[in-house]
Amino acid sequence: IIHNTKVAICWGSTNPLIKAGSTGLEKISAQHPEGGLKKLRAEWAFLLTRWQYVLPLALNLSGSMVYYYTLGKSDISLAVPVTNSMTFLFSLLTGLALGEDIDAWLGIVLVIIGVVICVGSK
């Protein structure tokens, strides 16, 4: 469960940061209404030159590596639901800290209920 918590923190805390780091991408996309390879290159160039996007993405991907490692070491029927539920909780808390408009109490209650059901059924 400790590794699953680490994964949930990596994933959950970085999801809102990745979203915030990609702010402005819609302007780049709007500059290329024709789409195609030129638009794709411009979007990638925009994202990969912003540390606000790249750093949380790298941390998120490192969480994925830990997750796949833990799947081989733990009970998959417990690891997957606990990690995903806790990821939602950490995304919610990080989003709140960043000032996102979230109905926090409902989200927290749903996460707690989900974790209790998953762990209780095990």
Solvent accessible surface area in square Angstrom, and as a share of the most:
residue,aa,sasa,rsa
1,I,109,0.56
2,I,128,0.65
3,H,82,0.37
4,N,3,0.02
5,T,39,0.23
6,K,105,0.44
7,V,0,0.00
8,A,0,0.00
9,I,77,0.39
10,C,26,0.15
11,W,41,0.14
12,G,0,0.00
13,S,28,0.18
14,T,0,0.00
15,N,65,0.33
16,P,8,0.05
17,L,66,0.33
18,I,32,0.16
19,K,134,0.57
20,A,53,0.41
21,G,2,0.02
22,S,26,0.17
23,T,87,0.51
24,G,14,0.14
25,L,43,0.22
26,E,110,0.49
27,K,142,0.60
28,I,34,0.17
29,S,25,0.16
30,A,74,0.58
31,Q,122,0.54
32,H,26,0.12
33,P,119,0.75
34,E,122,0.55
35,G,17,0.17
36,G,60,0.58
37,L,121,0.60
38,K,120,0.51
39,K,57,0.24
40,L,86,0.43
41,R,146,0.53
42,A,25,0.19
43,E,32,0.14
44,W,131,0.46
45,A,58,0.45
46,F,39,0.16
47,L,20,0.10
48,L,97,0.48
49,T,111,0.65
50,R,64,0.23
51,W,171,0.60
52,Q,71,0.32
53,Y,30,0.12
54,V,55,0.32
55,L,114,0.57
56,P,13,0.08
57,L,49,0.24
58,A,54,0.42
59,L,86,0.43
60,N,20,0.10
61,L,100,0.50
62,S,40,0.26
63,G,0,0.00
64,S,27,0.17
65,M,141,0.63
66,V,54,0.31
67,Y,21,0.08
68,Y,152,0.58
69,Y,124,0.47
70,T,2,0.01
71,L,42,0.21
72,G,70,0.67
73,K,140,0.59
74,S,45,0.29
75,D,65,0.34
76,I,104,0.53
77,S,66,0.43
78,L,38,0.19
79,A,2,0.02
80,V,47,0.27
81,P,36,0.23
82,V,4,0.02
83,T,0,0.00
84,N,76,0.39
85,S,21,0.13
86,M,31,0.14
87,T,17,0.10
88,F,101,0.42
89,L,41,0.20
90,F,48,0.20
91,S,22,0.14
92,L,9,0.04
93,L,77,0.39
94,T,24,0.14
95,G,0,0.00
96,L,66,0.33
97,A,89,0.69
98,L,84,0.42
99,G,65,0.62
100,E,55,0.25
101,D,151,0.78
102,I,56,0.29
103,D,99,0.51
104,A,16,0.12
105,W,194,0.68
106,L,101,0.50
107,G,7,0.07
108,I,34,0.17
109,V,73,0.42
110,L,99,0.49
111,V,8,0.05
112,I,92,0.47
113,I,87,0.44
114,G,23,0.22
115,V,36,0.21
116,V,96,0.55
117,I,110,0.56
118,C,33,0.20
119,V,74,0.43
120,G,64,0.61
121,S,95,0.61
122,K,128,0.54
